[in-house]
Amino acid sequence: MENTTSTPTSHHLDEQHQKRKRQVGEEEDELSEVEPDAVPQEVREWLASTFTRQLSTARRKNDEKPRFRSVANAIRAGIFVERIYRRLSSATFLQLPPEVTKILKSVDDWQFDVWKLQEASNNTPLRCLAYELLNRYGLLHKFKMPPATLETFLTQVETGYCKYKNPYHNNVHAADVLQTMHYMLSQTGLMNWLNDVEILATLMAALVHDYEHTGTTNNFHVMSGSETAILYNDRAVLENHHICAAFRLLRAEEHNVLVNLSREEYREFRTLVIEMVLATDMSSHFQQIKAMKTMLSLQDSR
């Protein structure tokens, strides 16, 4: 059946996106209206010591940074840093062409046309869609992804999908899968049951699930004794490669959009992405279906 109406969760996500945009604009106005004299001296000293070289010739004894004498001033400093970061990031993140922005307005629809996006984006549908979704879910700000790093990473992922000129497992297919994953997250309400790391991992797994696909099957690699099959011992050959290549890309400083995740967040993220991409191996499809039916039957018997 066609889905002809938008669910409350879809509207909720869009409202959150618009609210964040309004908040950024309001915070920009607040920053521009702040009078220097209204900022406590110790807050000004801390900001200068942290973000400029202004105090380099007048360091305190033992090379100490300025300290706060009150919790209120420490909080004020934190608010300033947060607003400055929001202002800088909103100004420097990827700017999408008007036609692409128009097409992405229907990203919540099951009938979303990924081919129109490919045409409007000059064959960069994955880069544009990934940016739009990471922004919509608030993940760019939540995990403080450096704008230039994000753009470089997404560009490299898109390039990797085009590496073997694959007629099917290419950047358009990846964008299609990513949009479908977003549809499932937003339209079923699943997003309300996941934390930010889980949502990030879900979107990222969809983004890289066929990264650098060779256009041949796992069986081809195994039977031909390819280097990739030998490396992964004939098990989930391509899926293992997609994961390995993606995380190798993320290890490079210029591509590491996860640089501000904590150690615990990164471990959770990596574990989830590995599990989800490995699950795309069709050899385990029927086992997954059986497990799902068993879970549903147990639910029905309660």
C-alpha positions as CSV (number, residue, x, y, z in Angstrom):
1,M,0.0,0.0,0.0
2,E,1.1,3.5,-0.7
3,N,1.8,5.7,2.2
4,T,-0.2,8.9,1.5
5,T,0.1,10.6,4.9
6,S,2.9,11.8,7.0
7,T,3.2,10.3,10.5
8,P,3.6,12.4,13.7
9,T,7.2,11.2,14.0
10,S,8.0,12.7,10.6
11,H,6.5,16.1,11.5
12,H,8.3,15.9,14.9
13,L,11.7,15.4,13.2
14,D,11.1,18.3,10.7
15,E,9.9,20.5,13.6
16,Q,13.1,19.8,15.5
17,H,15.2,20.6,12.4
18,Q,13.4,24.0,12.0
19,K,13.7,24.7,15.7
20,R,17.4,24.2,15.6
21,K,17.7,26.6,12.7
22,R,15.7,29.2,14.6
23,Q,17.8,28.7,17.7
24,V,21.1,29.2,15.7
25,G,19.7,32.4,14.3
26,E,18.6,33.7,17.7
27,E,22.0,32.8,19.2
28,E,23.8,34.7,16.4
29,D,21.7,37.8,17.3
30,E,22.5,37.3,21.0
31,L,26.2,37.1,20.3
32,S,26.2,40.2,18.2
33,E,24.3,42.1,20.9
34,V,26.6,41.2,23.8
35,E,28.4,44.2,25.2
36,P,32.0,43.5,26.4
37,D,31.4,45.1,29.7
38,A,28.5,42.7,30.4
39,V,30.9,39.7,30.3
40,P,32.6,39.0,33.7
41,Q,36.4,39.8,33.6
42,E,37.4,36.2,34.5
43,V,35.2,34.8,31.7
44,R,36.9,37.2,29.2
45,E,40.3,36.1,30.5
46,W,39.4,32.4,30.2
47,L,38.1,32.8,26.7
48,A,41.1,34.8,25.6
49,S,43.5,32.3,27.2
50,T,41.8,29.4,25.6
51,F,41.1,30.7,22.1
52,T,43.7,33.4,21.5
53,R,47.3,34.3,22.1
54,Q,46.4,37.5,23.8
55,L,47.7,36.4,27.2
56,S,50.8,34.6,25.9
57,T,53.1,37.3,27.2
58,A,51.3,37.7,30.6
59,R,50.8,34.1,31.8
60,R,50.1,33.6,35.4
61,K,52.5,31.9,37.7
62,N,53.3,28.3,36.9
63,D,51.8,28.9,33.5
64,E,48.3,28.4,34.9
65,K,45.1,29.2,32.9
66,P,42.6,31.6,34.4
67,R,40.3,29.9,36.9
68,F,36.7,30.6,37.7
69,R,35.8,31.9,41.1
70,S,32.2,30.9,40.7
71,V,30.1,28.1,39.1
72,A,28.0,30.8,37.4
73,N,30.9,32.2,35.5
74,A,32.1,28.8,34.5
75,I,28.6,28.1,33.1
76,R,28.6,31.5,31.3
77,A,31.9,30.6,29.6
78,G,30.5,27.3,28.5
79,I,27.4,29.0,27.0
80,F,29.7,31.4,25.1
81,V,31.7,28.5,23.7
82,E,28.6,26.6,22.7
83,R,27.1,29.6,20.9
84,I,30.4,30.4,19.2
85,Y,30.6,26.8,18.0
86,R,27.1,26.8,16.7
87,R,27.6,30.1,14.9
88,L,30.8,28.9,13.2
89,S,29.5,25.5,12.3
90,S,26.2,26.8,10.8
91,A,28.2,29.2,8.6
92,T,30.7,26.6,7.3
93,F,28.8,23.4,6.8
94,L,28.0,22.2,3.3
95,Q,25.7,24.6,1.4
96,L,23.3,22.6,-0.9
97,P,22.1,24.0,-4.2
98,P,18.4,25.2,-4.2
99,E,17.2,22.4,-6.5
100,V,18.8,19.8,-4.3
101,T,17.2,21.4,-1.2
102,K,13.8,21.3,-2.9
103,I,14.1,17.6,-3.7
104,L,15.2,16.8,-0.2
105,K,12.0,18.2,1.2
106,S,10.4,14.9,0.2
107,V,13.0,12.8,1.9
108,D,10.4,11.5,4.4
109,D,8.3,9.9,1.6
110,W,8.5,6.3,0.5
111,Q,8.2,7.5,-3.1
112,F,11.4,9.7,-2.8
113,D,13.1,9.9,-6.2
114,V,16.8,9.3,-5.8
115,W,17.3,9.6,-9.5
116,K,16.1,13.2,-9.5
117,L,18.5,13.8,-6.6
118,Q,21.4,12.3,-8.6
119,E,20.6,14.6,-11.5
120,A,20.2,17.8,-9.5
121,S,23.3,17.1,-7.4
122,N,25.6,16.5,-10.4
123,N,26.0,12.8,-9.4
124,T,26.7,13.4,-5.7
125,P,23.3,12.2,-4.3
126,L,25.0,10.3,-1.4
127,R,27.0,13.3,-0.2
128,C,24.0,15.6,-0.3
129,L,21.6,13.1,1.3
130,A,24.0,12.1,4.0
131,Y,24.6,15.7,5.0
132,E,20.9,16.4,5.1
133,L,20.1,13.5,7.3
134,L,23.0,13.9,9.7
135,N,21.9,17.5,10.1
136,R,18.2,16.7,10.5
137,Y,18.9,14.3,13.3
138,G,21.1,16.9,15.0
139,L,24.2,14.6,14.8
140,L,26.5,17.2,13.3
141,H,26.1,19.4,16.3
142,K,25.8,16.6,18.9
143,F,29.1,15.0,17.9
144,K,30.7,18.2,16.8
145,M,31.7,17.0,13.4
146,P,34.3,19.4,11.8
147,P,32.6,20.9,8.7
148,A,35.6,20.5,6.3
149,T,36.3,17.0,7.6
150,L,32.7,16.0,7.0
151,E,32.7,17.3,3.5
152,T,36.0,15.5,2.7
153,F,34.7,12.2,4.2
154,L,31.4,12.2,2.3
155,T,33.2,13.1,-0.9
156,Q,35.6,10.2,-0.4
157,V,32.8,7.7,0.4
158,E,31.0,8.8,-2.8
159,T,34.2,8.4,-4.8
160,G,34.7,4.9,-3.3
161,Y,31.2,3.8,-4.5
162,C,32.2,4.9,-8.1
163,K,35.7,3.2,-7.9
164,Y,34.7,0.1,-9.9
165,K,32.1,1.8,-12.1
166,N,29.6,-0.7,-10.7
167,P,26.2,-0.4,-12.5
168,Y,24.2,-1.3,-9.4
169,H,26.1,-1.2,-6.1
170,N,27.0,2.4,-6.6
171,N,26.5,5.8,-5.0
172,V,22.8,6.0,-6.2
173,H,22.1,2.6,-4.6
174,A,23.8,3.7,-1.4
175,A,21.7,6.9,-1.4
176,D,18.5,4.8,-2.0
177,V,19.4,2.5,1.0
178,L,20.2,5.5,3.2
179,Q,16.9,7.2,2.5
180,T,15.0,4.0,3.1
181,M,16.8,3.6,6.4
182,H,15.8,7.2,7.3
183,Y,12.2,6.4,6.3
184,M,12.1,3.3,8.6
185,L,13.6,5.3,11.5
186,S,11.3,8.3,11.2
187,Q,8.0,6.7,10.0
188,T,7.9,3.7,12.3
189,G,8.9,5.7,15.4
190,L,12.1,3.6,15.8
191,M,14.1,6.8,16.2
192,N,12.4,7.4,19.5
193,W,13.7,4.2,20.9
194,L,17.4,4.8,19.9
195,N,20.0,7.0,21.4
196,D,22.2,9.4,19.4
197,V,25.1,6.9,18.9
198,E,22.7,4.2,17.7
199,I,21.0,6.6,15.2
200,L,24.5,7.7,14.0
201,A,25.6,4.1,13.6
202,T,22.4,3.1,11.7
203,L,22.8,5.9,9.2
204,M,26.5,5.4,8.8
205,A,26.0,1.6,8.3
206,A,23.6,2.4,5.5
207,L,26.0,5.0,4.1
208,V,29.0,2.6,3.8
209,H,27.2,-0.8,3.5
210,D,28.5,-1.4,-0.1
211,Y,31.5,1.0,0.0
212,E,34.0,0.0,-2.7
213,H,31.8,-2.8,-4.0
214,T,33.6,-4.6,-6.8
215,G,30.5,-5.5,-8.7
216,T,31.1,-9.2,-8.2
217,T,29.6,-11.7,-5.7
218,N,31.1,-13.2,-2.6
219,N,31.0,-16.6,-4.3
220,F,33.0,-15.2,-7.3
221,H,35.7,-13.9,-4.9
222,V,35.8,-17.3,-3.1
223,M,35.9,-19.5,-6.2
224,S,38.4,-17.2,-7.9
225,G,40.6,-17.1,-4.8
226,S,40.8,-13.3,-4.9
227,E,43.1,-11.4,-2.5
228,T,40.0,-10.1,-0.7
229,A,38.6,-13.7,-0.2
230,I,42.0,-14.8,1.1
231,L,42.2,-11.8,3.5
232,Y,38.7,-12.6,5.0
233,N,39.0,-16.4,4.9
234,D,36.1,-16.8,2.4
235,R,33.6,-15.4,5.0
236,A,31.3,-12.4,4.2
237,V,34.1,-11.3,1.9
238,L,32.6,-8.1,0.5
239,E,30.8,-7.1,3.7
240,N,34.1,-7.4,5.6
241,H,35.8,-5.3,3.0
242,H,33.1,-2.6,3.1
243,I,33.5,-2.3,6.8
244,C,37.3,-2.4,6.8
245,A,37.7,0.1,4.0
246,A,35.2,2.5,5.7
247,F,36.9,2.4,9.1
248,R,40.3,2.7,7.4
249,L,39.0,5.9,5.8
250,L,37.8,7.2,9.1
251,R,41.2,6.7,10.7
252,A,42.8,9.4,8.5
253,E,42.7,12.7,10.3
254,E,41.3,14.6,7.3
255,H,38.3,12.1,7.2
256,N,37.7,11.4,10.8
257,V,34.2,12.8,11.5
258,L,34.1,10.8,14.7
259,V,37.0,12.7,16.3
260,N,34.9,14.1,19.1
261,L,33.2,10.8,20.2
262,S,34.3,9.5,23.5
263,R,36.1,6.2,23.7
264,E,32.9,4.5,24.9
265,E,30.8,6.1,22.2
266,Y,33.2,5.1,19.5
267,R,33.3,1.4,20.7
268,E,29.5,1.3,20.7
269,F,29.4,2.9,17.3
270,R,32.0,0.6,15.7
271,T,30.3,-2.5,17.1
272,L,26.9,-1.5,15.8
273,V,28.2,-0.6,12.3
274,I,30.1,-3.9,12.0
275,E,27.0,-6.0,13.0
276,M,24.7,-4.1,10.7
277,V,26.9,-4.3,7.6
278,L,27.8,-7.9,8.2
279,A,24.0,-8.6,8.4
280,T,23.7,-7.5,4.7
281,D,25.4,-10.8,3.6
282,M,22.6,-12.6,1.8
283,S,23.9,-16.0,3.0
284,S,22.5,-15.2,6.4
285,H,19.1,-13.8,5.1
286,F,17.0,-16.9,5.8
287,Q,18.5,-17.3,9.3
288,Q,17.6,-13.7,10.1
289,I,14.0,-14.2,8.8
290,K,13.7,-17.3,11.0
291,A,14.9,-15.5,14.0
292,M,12.5,-12.6,13.4
293,K,9.5,-15.0,13.0
294,T,10.5,-16.7,16.2
295,M,10.6,-13.4,18.1
296,L,7.2,-12.4,16.6
297,S,5.6,-15.7,17.6
298,L,6.8,-15.3,21.1
299,Q,5.3,-11.8,21.3
300,D,2.0,-13.1,20.0
301,S,1.9,-16.0,22.5
302,R,2.0,-13.5,25.5
